[in-house]
């Protein structure tokens, strides 16, 4: 197993653990709220971390069949993992602040250029991972 697969599997475990912590924060918010609801973005952070943990697991499995060099594999997995991490952190930040329930009401770097970079990075990296699998396991 190469370093790109190991990094992606580690990220999967970290995202899962962070998601579990998010569940604790969500429960705490539910118990403290008169409406028995967690802050909006704590709920999103909890779910996103759990979903990203499984996304990283799929990425790691697909990388095992990659035709690319280790350096390319690190780039095409590292970029989406970076954006997954930033997204989770932003959701927790907004949830802890409990100021908004829609971060896109304010135009700033995160909601404009940041989102464009996220889209390119995630689609590009995961697209390359999937193409690597297709090219070695389906086409050849």
N, C-alpha and C positions, 0 to 999 in steps of 0.2 A: 504494500500500500504506500503510495507516494505522499509527499508532504501536502499537496493540494487536497487530496482526499481526507487526510488526517485533519487538516485545518477546517474543512467543511463539516466533518463529523463532530469536531470539537465545538464548532459554532452551533450546530444543531443541539448539542447538549446544553450549551450556555443559554441559548434561546429558550429551551424547555425549562431550565431552572429559573430564568427571569420571568417566564410566563407563570410559573408556580408562585413566585414572589408577588407577581401582579394579582394573582388570585387572592392572596392574603390581603393585599391592599384593597382589592375590590370588596372582600368580605367586611373589612374594617369600615369602608365607606358606607356600605349597606347598613351596617349596625349603627353608625353614627348619624345617619340621615333620617330626618323625620318622615321622608317619603320612602325610606328603605331602598334607595338607589345610590349606587356608587357614582363618583364623578364620571362624567361622560368619557373623557379621554383615558381614565384608568381602565374602564371597561374595554375600550379599544386597544390599549396597550397590552392588556392581559390576553385578548384574543389574537392580536397580531403576533405577539411573541410565540404563542403556541403554534400558530399557523406557519410562521417562518421557521420554527424548529423542524417541522415536517418538510417544508420546502428545501431546507438545507440537506436533509437526509436524502431526498430524491436527487438533489444535485450531486451529492457524494456518490451515490450509486451509479449515476450516469457517467460521472468522471472516471470511474473504474474502466470504462471502455473507450476513453478518449484517445484520439490519435495524436494529440498535440503534445508539445514538450512540457516539461514540468513548469517552466516559467510562464508559458501561455496559460496553462491550467490554473496557476496561481492568480493570474490576472483575471481570467474569465469567471472564476469563482469568487475572488476577493472583492471585485467591484460590486456584485449584487449583495454579498454578505455585508459590506460596508454600508450600503444603502438600507438594508434590513435593520442594521444596528442603529443607524441615525434615525430611522422612522420610529423604532421602538422608544428610543431615548426621547424624541420629540413628543410622542404621545404621553409618556410618563411625566415629562416636564409640564405639559399642558394640563394633565390630570391633577398633578400635585398643586399647581396654581389654581385650578378650578375656576378659571376666568372666562373660558369660552366653551362653546359646544360645536363650533365650526371654525377651524383655523384659517379657512379660506376667505373669511369675511374681510380679512386685512391683507392687502397686497404687500409682500415683502420678498426677500430673497428666497426664503423657504417655500413660499407658495407660488413662485414664478420660476425663476432660473433653477432653483433647487429641485423643483418637481420635474423640470425638463431634463436635468442631469440624471435624476433618479430613473426616469422612464428610459432614457438611452442606456444607462448603465445596467439596469436590471434586464431589459429586453435583449440588449446586446450580449451580455454575459451568459444569460440562460439560453438564449438562442444559439450561441456558439457551443455551449455544453450539449444541448440537444442535437445539434448538427453533428457534433463529434460522434455521438452515439449512433445516429442514423447512418453516418458514413462508414462506420466500422461494423455495425451489426445488421443493417438492413440492406444497404446498397452493395457492399462488397461480397 
